[in-house]
Amino acid sequence: MQTLLRIVRSIAGPVGALMIVMGGIWILQGLNLAWGILARSFMQNDRHWAVYGVLLTAAGLVLVLWSYIRPRRHQDNVH
């Protein structure tokens, strides 16, 4: 079980980071602040995409934090 949790946590970090980047792009496009190739999108100047971007960025941040916070081990206080 610990091995599976370790694998899931090691995958969750990079996936969360990609979610943060994607959410940032969606925010820029939704607020009409994107440039270059990002400015040529159906999401441009649509506030819904800015909200979706904030939600995706928050979820990615939670995933990254969860993947790097190590669970505490239970210690037996045997004297």
N, C-alpha and C positions, 0 to 999 in steps of 0.2 A: 504494500500500500504506500509506503514512504517513497519507493522508487517511482511509482506512478505520479504521485504528487510532485516530486522533483521534476519529472518530465513536463508535466502540465505547467508548472511555474516557469520553467526555462523557455517554453513556447509562448507563454502569456506576455512576457516582457516585450519581445519584438512585435508581437501582434498589437499590443497596447500602444507602442510607439508609432506604428503605422496608423492606428486609429487617430492618434493625436495629430499627425501630419495631415491626414485626410480631412479631419474636422476643421483644421486651420484653413485648408484650401476652400472648403465649403463656406466657412465664415467670410473669407475674402470675396468669394464670388457672390454670395448672398447680399453683401453690403456694397457691391460694385467697386471693390478696391483691388481686384485682381488685375494682373498685367500679363502681357505676352500671350502665349497660347491659352492660358487660363482665362483670359478675358473673352474668349470666343466660346461661350458655353450657354446652354439653355438655362442654367442656374443663375446667370448674371442678373443682378439687381432684383432678385426674388428673395424677400426677407425670410421665407420659409426655410430656405437652405442655410441661412445664417443660424436659425434656431436649431436645425438638425446638426449643424456643425458644432455648436456649443454642446449639445447633448452627446455627440460622438466623442468630442474632445474630453469631456468629463468622464465618460465611460472608459476611454483609453487611459486617462490618468489614474483612475481607480485600479484598472487592470495592471498597469505598470507598478503602482505602489504595492498592490497585493503580491505581485510576483517577486518583489525584492524584500518584503518584510518576512523575516524568518519566524516560524512559530516557536514559541518558548517551549522548552522541554520541561516536563514535569519532574521535579526533583523530590525524592522521598526524604523527608526529614526524620531519618532514623538516628536516634542517639544511642 
